């Protein structure tokens, strides 16, 4: 542990300082995800309304080599006057939030050093480290679980679905008879509607153009609708309606596309894109981040037929063996996906507020289990 040293870097300046070493660290990972690359944070910091000082990159070095990066936010809660270190920093970064840990590093040793060094920081006081909705096999999950931090709390917080392409080589045996029938009907309807084409766009200039089409198509449906009543205004979630969100996704797509890691899948009918899916491909996994379709053609099931084509496309290409659907929507079930669990953690500092808050959380979990012995949603404090 004595071989480690810590540096704090904040905002755009800090990210630029770490960028090249961070990128090299991420590229060496065997199971890297979008959140392990600095592109995600560059897109976040470069938004037009960004306050880049709200994010701190805690860099841990072993000798002269970068060993780990903990991207954290820091905010104070009025109710308890607690100061929270948070992973992810913001909602936009909630794409499998994680820390970055070198392949040769011991997760328990790194995390113990991180906690000890952060407790000693005079300019960055905190009471609780909160990790929300990270994968249960993520780097930060391994760090917390392997370190056996005395005062911590973890709980199951949902899951995301993924598909192994190999399973779909024989749809006869894998998919239900009813769903296979629905797929055939959807294909027949599409054929009758006109000339249908599927395509995968992956070169940089074509991706940039395809992303513009994606943005427009997303805004053409219910995600682009805004409504208001006498007291409230409701804005749609489409990127086109939010300059900050659009800037974030545009920069994210551009950065990954410049390294050949973006694929946009389109379904065209008579030359018009009626369905589109945005994917980031890293190692042997395709992460399908967003989907959009023309609601005029909803009866043709463009989203379903496009996903079927994506699966077959990757079976033939043999480059991608896993398609991660990122979410756990109800409509995924007909595809019989496997699941990855999400977990959330709270690690309490040894400050009096952090200790008191941790004890109160522990007592709450004990009382819940006494009232409901079969409850499994929260294992409680360790």
Secondary structure, DSSP 8 states (H G I E B T S, - for coil): -TTEEEEEEEHHHHHHHHHHHHHHHHHT-TT--GGGSHHHHHHHHTSTT--GGGEEEEEEEETTEEEEEEEEEEEEETTTTEEEEEESSSGGG-SS---EE-TTS-HHHHHHHHHHHHHT-SS---SEEEEEEEETTSHHHHHHHHHT-SSEEEEEEEEEEEEEGGGGGGHHHHS-HHHHHHHHHHHHHHHHHS-EEEEEE-SHHHHHHHHHHHHHHHHTSGGG--EE-SS-EE----GGG-HHHHHHHHHHHHHHHTTT-EEEEEEEETTEEEEEEEEEEETTEEEEEEEEE-GGGGGG-HHHHHHHHHHHHHHHH-S--EEE-SS--GGGGGG--EEEEEEEEEEE-SSHHHHHHHHHHHHHHHHHHHH-TT--SEEEE-
